[in-house]
Amino acid sequence: MYAKLNNGALEYAPQNYKLSDGRTIVGFNKSIPLMTRYGFKEVIDQQPNYNADTEYLVITGYTEQDTTITIVYAVKQMDLVEQELTIDEKITQLKNVDTEHEEALAELTEMILSLQEGGLQ
């Protein structure tokens, strides 16, 4: 694929390219000599290796050379929520949430009882 950078974003070569004088080049994106003549460059899109179960890719920018534009990626870690959990992991996670809720309720109950007895300790 061929594109050019326009305000930091890739603008891919269109099928038909309109010239500044109003003429249109039909089949523009099929002709490498025409695309390069009008400033379009080959896009190098090589994604790095990553674990799709726990990571994802983010485009962080582009590196422009004389004849190419390379897409630059960063590998990011998924939040635990985004990862696909096994059933056992989901059950454990739910148990932990229930335990945390029970502990919070017990703490609130103690606070309310303390207030009713005449003040917070």
HULIN-V965911 format. One record per backbone hydrogen bond with DSSP energy under -0.5 kcal/mol. CO is the residue of the C=O (numbers start at 1). NH is the residue of the N-H. If there is no record, write none. Layout:
<<CO:NH> <CO:NH>>
//
This chain:
<<1:43> <2:13> <3:41> <4:11> <6:9> <9:6> <10:12> <11:4> <14:29> <15:28> <15:29> <16:18> <17:19> <17:25> <19:22> <23:19> <24:26> <25:17> <25:28> <27:30> <28:31> <30:32> <31:35> <32:36> <33:37> <34:38> <35:40> <36:39> <41:3> <42:44> <42:69> <43:45> <44:46> <44:71> <45:47> <50:52> <51:54> <51:55> <53:84> <54:78> <56:76> <58:60> <58:74> <61:72> <62:64> <63:65> <63:70> <67:42> <68:65> <69:44> <70:63> <71:73> <72:60> <72:61> <74:58> <74:76> <76:56> <79:82> <79:83> <83:85> <86:90> <87:91> <88:92> <89:93> <90:94> <91:95> <92:96> <93:97> <94:98> <95:99> <96:100> <97:101> <98:102> <99:103> <100:104> <101:105> <102:106> <103:107> <104:108> <105:109> <106:110> <107:111> <108:112> <109:113> <110:114> <111:115> <112:116> <113:117> <114:119> <115:118>>
//
